[in-house]
Amino acid sequence: MNDLSTPILFGILAFLIVLSGFFSSSETGMLSLNRYRLKHLVKNKNRAAIQASKLLDRPDRLIGVILIGNNFVNIMATVIAGILTARLIGEWATVWLLPIVLTIVILIFAEVTPKSVAAVYPEKIAFPASFILAPLLLLLLPMVWMINVISNGIARLFGLDPAGSALTDHLRPEELRTVVDEAGDLIPDQHQGMLLNVLDLEKASVEDILVPRNDILGIDLENDIDTIIDVIQSTEYTRIPVYEGDINTIVGVLHQRNVAKFLKSEGSTAITHAAIKQLASEPYFIPESTPLSTQLLNFQKEKQRMAIVVDEYGDVMGLATLVDLLEQIVGDFATDASTEENQEIIKYSGNSYLIDASASIRDINRNLSWELPTDGPKTLNGIIIEYLENIPDAIVSFEIDNYRFEIKEIGETRIDKALVHQKTNES
């Protein structure tokens, strides 16, 4: 090496620094690749992506070959720089001056700059580099294997497995929520909200969306025919539960389409209790604790649109419909002309809203972007009664977290309406 001329040694030193920069940028570029975009490119048969993906399947080997190459060229650069320093300045400079100058040069030209560029443009660096690193890995495989055996053995002492899938592609639900939140303009706001609502289905159960049994409009077969016909003609619903005396004895679900066909063929005089029972389809019962994500699949599997919700004792708690479930994803549907007249949430003033106490907490939170607690009672009435521990017989006000409640209307067995105000820094 000492026999080489000074210009040649400078040329070799510059080449080694470039090689060091290559290895440094390759490491950052390969490890900075977007795994989901990489999978997409692999599916589209991109050669460079396929090569990079193969290397990333064993990150311990990839890092091993990069570090072997990087350390080798850095050591060689130090040797050549030492010869040049001794030749041009003197032996003393190899001890005091060389380490400082060479460290600055390597940091700027072989570490910081290449890695910064690779972090910003990982594909432009990693994809071409993969065609060099792959054959180099084959060439140095015995050395890489030996080093990996030792380093992996040390890592296993600490309970780690570097040879496994260290760079996992799996996302937890919370992480996926963050990905959707940070999608920005890639996903329209409305679609973004739907995706987040889908993720939230796991956290909610049928109990969160059911229509309480007291609010169920059904046909009691113990009533006279005129009363039953009046219910059929006046209802706005497509499907009506049919029961005998008590809501717990549901015998079927009557579809208005079947009634229309029957009236067309038989006439209104043919409607009898037996005919209604025969026209009704078999009821579909589900437990109240079923997660919404599971129930959505069950509705699809069973080809049902309405289910009777029962508790652990088999008593009817209410009913749930496919529309109610889908509203948890896409928002409320305007299904009838009376919707505006039956609003559960009415803006009062500022951050105050007059709310029907039977309204679901999840619906209130979704419509008003509030954070009322959802881990307890499912309705506003439930929250109020749980806090007061009784049904008040006078107008009362109280506060829960950042919300002030003022009861406006009281029924015999429940709260009817309450004025709820969200407190802000100003209020």
C-alpha positions as CSV (number, residue, x, y, z in Angstrom):
1,M,0.0,0.0,0.0
2,N,2.9,2.3,0.8
3,D,4.2,1.8,-2.8
4,L,1.2,3.4,-4.3
5,S,1.4,7.1,-5.4
6,T,-0.4,9.8,-3.4
7,P,-3.0,10.5,-6.1
8,I,-3.9,6.9,-6.3
9,L,-4.3,6.6,-2.5
10,F,-6.5,9.7,-2.5
11,G,-8.6,8.1,-5.3
12,I,-9.0,4.9,-3.3
13,L,-9.8,6.9,-0.1
14,A,-12.6,8.8,-2.0
15,F,-13.9,5.5,-3.4
16,L,-14.0,3.9,0.1
17,I,-15.9,6.9,1.5
18,V,-18.4,6.6,-1.4
19,L,-18.8,2.9,-0.6
20,S,-19.3,3.7,3.1
21,G,-22.0,6.2,2.1
22,F,-23.6,3.5,-0.1
23,F,-23.8,1.0,2.8
24,S,-25.1,3.7,5.2
25,S,-27.8,4.9,2.9
26,S,-28.7,1.3,2.0
27,E,-29.3,0.4,5.6
28,T,-31.5,3.5,6.2
29,G,-33.3,3.1,2.9
30,M,-34.1,-0.6,3.3
31,L,-35.4,-0.1,6.9
32,S,-37.4,3.0,6.0
33,L,-39.4,1.3,3.2
34,N,-43.2,1.5,3.6
35,R,-44.1,-2.1,4.1
36,Y,-47.6,-1.7,2.8
37,R,-46.5,0.0,-0.4
38,L,-43.8,-2.6,-0.7
39,K,-46.4,-5.4,-0.5
40,H,-48.4,-3.6,-3.1
41,L,-45.4,-3.4,-5.5
42,V,-44.6,-7.0,-4.9
43,K,-48.1,-8.0,-5.9
44,N,-47.7,-6.0,-9.1
45,K,-44.5,-8.0,-9.9
46,N,-42.0,-5.1,-9.4
47,R,-38.6,-6.7,-9.6
48,A,-36.8,-4.3,-7.3
49,A,-39.6,-4.6,-4.7
50,I,-39.5,-8.4,-4.9
51,Q,-35.7,-8.3,-4.3
52,A,-36.0,-5.8,-1.4
53,S,-38.8,-7.9,0.1
54,K,-36.7,-11.0,0.1
55,L,-33.8,-9.2,1.8
56,L,-36.2,-7.8,4.5
57,D,-37.5,-11.3,5.2
58,R,-34.3,-11.9,7.2
59,P,-33.4,-8.5,8.6
60,D,-30.6,-10.0,10.7
61,R,-28.8,-11.1,7.6
62,L,-29.5,-7.9,5.8
63,I,-28.1,-5.8,8.6
64,G,-25.2,-8.2,9.0
65,V,-24.0,-7.9,5.3
66,I,-24.4,-4.1,5.4
67,L,-22.4,-3.7,8.6
68,I,-19.7,-6.0,7.5
69,G,-19.3,-4.0,4.3
70,N,-19.6,-0.7,6.0
71,N,-17.0,-1.5,8.8
72,F,-14.6,-3.0,6.3
73,V,-14.5,0.0,4.0
74,N,-14.3,2.4,7.0
75,I,-11.3,0.5,8.4
76,M,-9.6,0.5,5.0
77,A,-10.3,4.2,4.7
78,T,-8.7,4.7,8.1
79,V,-5.6,2.8,7.0
80,I,-5.2,4.7,3.8
81,A,-5.9,8.0,5.5
82,G,-3.1,7.2,8.0
83,I,-0.6,6.5,5.2
84,L,-1.5,9.8,3.5
85,T,-1.3,11.8,6.7
86,A,2.1,10.3,7.6
87,R,3.3,11.0,4.1
88,L,2.1,14.6,3.8
89,I,2.2,15.9,7.4
90,G,4.1,13.5,9.6
91,E,3.6,10.5,12.0
92,W,2.5,12.8,14.8
93,A,-0.6,13.8,12.8
94,T,-1.9,10.2,12.6
95,V,-2.5,10.2,16.3
96,W,-3.8,13.8,16.9
97,L,-5.1,15.2,13.7
98,L,-6.3,12.2,11.6
99,P,-9.0,11.0,14.0
100,I,-10.7,14.4,14.1
101,V,-10.5,15.1,10.4
102,L,-11.5,11.6,9.3
103,T,-14.4,11.5,11.8
104,I,-15.8,14.7,10.4
105,V,-15.4,13.6,6.8
106,I,-17.0,10.2,7.4
107,L,-19.9,11.7,9.4
108,I,-20.7,14.2,6.7
109,F,-20.1,12.2,3.5
110,A,-20.6,8.6,4.6
111,E,-23.2,8.8,7.4
112,V,-25.4,11.9,7.9
113,T,-25.8,13.0,4.3
114,P,-26.5,9.5,2.8
115,K,-28.8,8.5,5.6
116,S,-30.7,11.8,5.5
117,V,-31.3,11.3,1.7
118,A,-32.3,7.7,2.1
119,A,-34.8,8.5,4.9
120,V,-36.5,11.0,2.5
121,Y,-36.3,8.8,-0.6
122,P,-36.1,5.2,0.6
123,E,-37.3,3.6,-2.6
124,K,-34.9,5.4,-4.8
125,I,-32.0,4.2,-2.6
126,A,-33.2,0.8,-1.4
127,F,-34.4,-0.6,-4.7
128,P,-31.2,-0.2,-6.7
129,A,-29.1,-1.2,-3.6
130,S,-31.0,-4.4,-3.3
131,F,-29.5,-5.7,-6.6
132,I,-26.0,-5.2,-5.1
133,L,-26.8,-6.4,-1.6
134,A,-28.4,-9.6,-2.7
135,P,-25.3,-11.1,-4.5
136,L,-23.0,-9.6,-1.8
137,L,-25.0,-11.5,0.8
138,L,-24.5,-14.7,-1.1
139,L,-20.7,-14.0,-1.3
140,L,-20.4,-13.2,2.4
141,L,-23.0,-15.6,3.6
142,P,-20.5,-17.8,5.6
143,M,-19.2,-14.7,7.5
144,V,-22.7,-13.3,7.9
145,W,-24.0,-16.6,9.2
146,M,-21.2,-16.9,11.8
147,I,-21.7,-13.3,13.0
148,N,-25.5,-13.8,13.1
149,V,-25.1,-17.0,15.1
150,I,-23.1,-15.2,17.8
151,S,-25.2,-12.0,17.8
152,N,-28.5,-13.9,17.7
153,G,-27.3,-16.1,20.6
154,I,-26.5,-13.0,22.7
155,A,-29.9,-11.5,21.8
156,R,-31.8,-14.7,22.8
157,L,-30.3,-14.3,26.3
158,F,-32.4,-11.2,26.6
159,G,-35.5,-13.0,25.2
160,L,-35.3,-11.7,21.7
161,D,-35.4,-13.5,18.3
162,P,-33.7,-11.3,15.6
163,A,-33.9,-14.1,13.1
164,G,-37.7,-14.0,13.3
165,S,-40.1,-11.5,11.9
166,A,-38.5,-8.6,13.8
167,L,-40.0,-6.0,11.5
168,T,-43.7,-7.0,11.8
169,D,-46.3,-5.8,9.4
170,H,-49.2,-6.3,11.8
171,L,-51.1,-3.4,13.2
172,R,-53.2,-3.3,16.4
173,P,-56.6,-1.7,16.1
174,E,-55.4,1.4,17.9
175,E,-52.5,1.8,15.5
176,L,-54.9,1.3,12.5
177,R,-57.0,4.1,13.9
178,T,-54.0,6.3,13.9
179,V,-53.2,5.4,10.3
180,V,-56.8,6.3,9.2
181,D,-56.7,9.5,11.3
182,E,-53.4,10.5,9.7
183,A,-54.5,9.6,6.1
184,G,-55.3,13.3,5.4
185,D,-56.4,14.0,1.8
186,L,-55.9,10.3,0.8
187,I,-59.3,9.4,2.4
188,P,-62.3,11.8,2.2
189,D,-63.5,12.9,5.7
190,Q,-66.8,11.0,5.3
191,H,-65.1,7.8,4.4
192,Q,-62.5,8.3,7.1
193,G,-65.4,8.5,9.6
194,M,-66.9,5.3,8.3
195,L,-63.6,3.4,8.6
196,L,-63.2,4.6,12.2
197,N,-66.8,3.6,13.0
198,V,-66.1,0.1,11.6
199,L,-63.1,-0.2,13.9
200,D,-65.4,0.9,16.8
201,L,-67.9,-1.9,16.1
202,E,-65.8,-4.3,18.2
203,K,-66.2,-2.0,21.2
204,A,-70.0,-1.9,21.0
205,S,-72.7,-4.6,21.5
206,V,-76.3,-5.1,20.4
207,E,-77.3,-3.6,23.7
208,D,-75.9,-0.2,22.5
209,I,-78.3,0.0,19.5
210,L,-81.5,-1.8,20.6
211,V,-84.9,-0.2,20.7
212,P,-86.1,-0.7,24.3
213,R,-89.0,-3.0,24.9
214,N,-91.1,-0.1,26.1
215,D,-90.7,1.6,22.8
216,I,-91.5,-1.4,20.6
217,L,-94.6,-1.1,18.5
218,G,-96.1,-4.5,18.0
219,I,-99.3,-6.5,17.4
220,D,-100.9,-8.1,20.4
221,L,-103.0,-11.0,19.2
222,E,-105.2,-10.7,22.3
223,N,-106.5,-7.4,20.9
224,D,-109.5,-7.3,18.7
225,I,-109.1,-7.3,14.9
226,D,-110.0,-3.6,14.4
227,T,-107.3,-2.6,16.8
228,I,-104.8,-4.8,15.1
229,I,-105.7,-3.4,11.6
230,D,-105.4,0.1,12.9
231,V,-101.9,-0.7,14.1
232,I,-101.0,-2.2,10.7
233,Q,-102.4,0.8,8.8
234,S,-100.9,3.5,11.0
235,T,-97.4,2.2,11.6
236,E,-94.4,3.6,9.7
237,Y,-92.4,0.4,10.1
238,T,-91.9,-2.4,7.6
239,R,-91.7,-5.2,10.1
240,I,-93.9,-5.5,13.2
241,P,-93.3,-8.0,16.1
242,V,-96.4,-10.1,16.8
243,Y,-96.9,-11.3,20.4
244,E,-99.6,-12.9,22.6
245,G,-100.5,-10.8,25.6
246,D,-96.9,-10.0,26.7
247,I,-93.9,-8.8,24.7
248,N,-92.0,-11.8,26.1
249,T,-94.2,-14.2,24.1
250,I,-93.3,-13.0,20.6
251,V,-94.6,-15.6,18.1
252,G,-93.4,-13.9,14.8
253,V,-92.6,-10.8,12.8
254,L,-95.2,-9.5,10.4
255,H,-93.9,-7.9,7.2
256,Q,-96.1,-5.2,5.6
257,R,-95.4,-6.7,2.2
258,N,-97.0,-10.0,3.2
259,V,-100.0,-8.1,4.5
260,A,-100.4,-6.2,1.3
261,K,-100.3,-9.4,-0.8
262,F,-102.8,-11.0,1.5
263,L,-105.2,-8.0,1.3
264,K,-104.9,-8.0,-2.5
265,S,-105.8,-11.6,-2.8
266,E,-108.2,-12.2,0.1
267,G,-109.6,-8.8,1.0
268,S,-109.6,-7.0,4.4
269,T,-112.5,-9.2,5.7
270,A,-110.2,-12.2,5.6
271,I,-107.8,-10.8,8.2
272,T,-108.1,-12.9,11.4
273,H,-105.8,-13.6,14.4
274,A,-105.0,-17.0,12.8
275,A,-104.2,-15.3,9.4
276,I,-101.9,-12.8,11.0
277,K,-100.1,-15.5,12.9
278,Q,-99.7,-17.5,9.7
279,L,-98.4,-14.5,7.8
280,A,-95.8,-13.7,10.4
281,S,-92.3,-15.1,9.9
282,E,-90.3,-16.9,12.6
283,P,-88.7,-14.4,15.0
284,Y,-84.9,-14.2,15.1
285,F,-83.6,-13.9,18.7
286,I,-80.1,-12.7,19.6
287,P,-78.3,-12.1,23.0
288,E,-77.8,-8.5,24.1
289,S,-74.1,-9.0,24.6
290,T,-73.3,-9.8,20.9
291,P,-70.6,-7.5,19.5
292,L,-71.9,-5.4,16.6
293,S,-69.2,-6.6,14.3
294,T,-70.4,-10.2,14.9
295,Q,-74.0,-9.3,14.6
296,L,-73.4,-7.6,11.2
297,L,-72.1,-10.9,9.9
298,N,-74.9,-12.8,11.5
299,F,-77.6,-10.6,9.9
300,Q,-75.9,-11.3,6.5
301,K,-75.6,-15.0,7.3
302,E,-79.2,-15.5,8.5
303,K,-80.6,-13.2,5.8
304,Q,-82.4,-11.2,8.5
305,R,-83.0,-7.4,8.9
306,M,-84.5,-7.4,12.4
307,A,-83.7,-9.3,15.6
308,I,-85.4,-9.6,19.0
309,V,-82.8,-9.0,21.7
310,V,-83.1,-11.1,24.8
311,D,-81.1,-11.1,28.1
312,E,-79.5,-14.0,29.9
313,Y,-82.8,-15.1,31.3
314,G,-84.5,-15.1,27.9
315,D,-86.6,-12.0,28.6
316,V,-87.1,-9.6,25.7
317,M,-84.9,-6.5,26.1
318,G,-85.9,-4.8,22.8
319,L,-85.2,-5.2,19.2
320,A,-82.3,-4.4,16.8
321,T,-82.4,-3.8,13.1
322,L,-79.9,-3.9,10.4
323,V,-80.5,-0.2,9.7
324,D,-79.7,0.7,13.3
325,L,-76.5,-1.2,13.0
326,L,-75.5,0.3,9.7
327,E,-76.2,3.8,11.2
328,Q,-73.3,3.1,13.5
329,I,-71.0,3.1,10.4
330,V,-72.5,5.6,7.9
331,G,-74.5,7.9,10.2
332,D,-78.3,8.4,10.6
333,F,-80.7,7.6,7.8
334,A,-83.7,9.8,7.1
335,T,-86.3,7.1,6.7
336,D,-89.6,8.9,7.1
337,A,-91.2,12.3,7.0
338,S,-91.7,12.5,10.7
339,T,-88.0,12.3,11.4
340,E,-87.6,16.1,12.0
341,E,-90.6,16.1,14.3
342,N,-89.1,13.3,16.4
343,Q,-85.6,14.6,16.8
344,E,-84.0,13.2,20.0
345,I,-81.4,16.0,20.1
346,I,-82.5,19.7,19.7
347,K,-80.0,22.5,19.9
348,Y,-81.0,24.9,22.7
349,S,-78.4,27.6,22.8
350,G,-74.6,27.6,22.6
351,N,-73.3,24.3,23.8
352,S,-76.6,23.3,25.3
353,Y,-79.0,20.7,23.8
354,L,-82.4,19.5,24.8
355,I,-82.1,15.7,24.6
356,D,-84.7,12.9,24.8
357,A,-83.6,10.8,27.8
358,S,-84.1,7.6,25.9
359,A,-81.4,8.6,23.4
360,S,-78.4,6.3,23.2
361,I,-75.2,7.7,24.7
362,R,-73.3,6.5,21.6
363,D,-75.7,8.4,19.3
364,I,-75.3,11.6,21.5
365,N,-71.5,11.3,21.4
366,R,-71.4,10.6,17.7
367,N,-73.8,13.5,16.7
368,L,-72.3,16.1,19.1
369,S,-68.7,14.9,19.2
370,W,-69.0,14.5,23.0
371,E,-67.4,12.1,25.3
372,L,-70.1,11.0,27.7
373,P,-69.1,7.7,29.5
374,T,-70.2,4.6,27.5
375,D,-68.9,1.9,29.9
376,G,-72.0,2.1,32.1
377,P,-75.7,2.9,31.2
378,K,-76.5,3.0,27.5
379,T,-79.0,5.8,27.5
380,L,-79.1,9.4,28.9
381,N,-81.9,8.3,31.3
382,G,-79.7,5.5,32.6
383,I,-76.8,7.9,33.3
384,I,-79.0,10.3,35.1
385,I,-80.7,7.7,37.3
386,E,-77.4,6.0,38.0
387,Y,-75.9,9.3,39.2
388,L,-79.0,10.4,41.3
389,E,-79.7,6.8,42.4
390,N,-83.5,7.5,42.1
391,I,-86.1,9.1,39.9
392,P,-86.4,12.7,41.1
393,D,-89.8,14.2,41.7
394,A,-88.6,17.8,41.0
395,I,-86.4,19.6,38.5
396,V,-82.7,19.1,39.5
397,S,-79.3,20.1,38.1
398,F,-76.0,18.4,38.5
399,E,-72.6,17.9,36.8
400,I,-70.7,14.9,35.5
401,D,-67.2,15.6,34.3
402,N,-67.4,18.4,31.8
403,Y,-71.2,18.2,31.3
404,R,-74.0,20.0,33.2
405,F,-77.4,18.2,33.3
406,E,-80.7,19.9,34.0
407,I,-83.8,17.7,34.1
408,K,-86.7,19.3,32.2
409,E,-89.4,16.6,32.0
410,I,-90.1,13.7,34.3
411,G,-92.4,10.7,33.7
412,E,-93.7,8.3,36.2
413,T,-91.0,5.7,35.7
414,R,-88.3,7.6,33.9
415,I,-86.7,10.9,32.9
416,D,-88.3,12.2,29.7
417,K,-86.1,15.1,28.7
418,A,-82.9,16.8,29.9
419,L,-81.0,19.9,29.0
420,V,-77.3,19.0,28.7
421,H,-74.6,21.7,28.5
422,Q,-71.0,21.0,27.6
423,K,-68.7,23.2,29.7
424,T,-65.8,25.0,28.0
425,N,-63.0,27.2,29.3
426,E,-65.4,30.1,28.9
427,S,-68.3,28.4,30.6
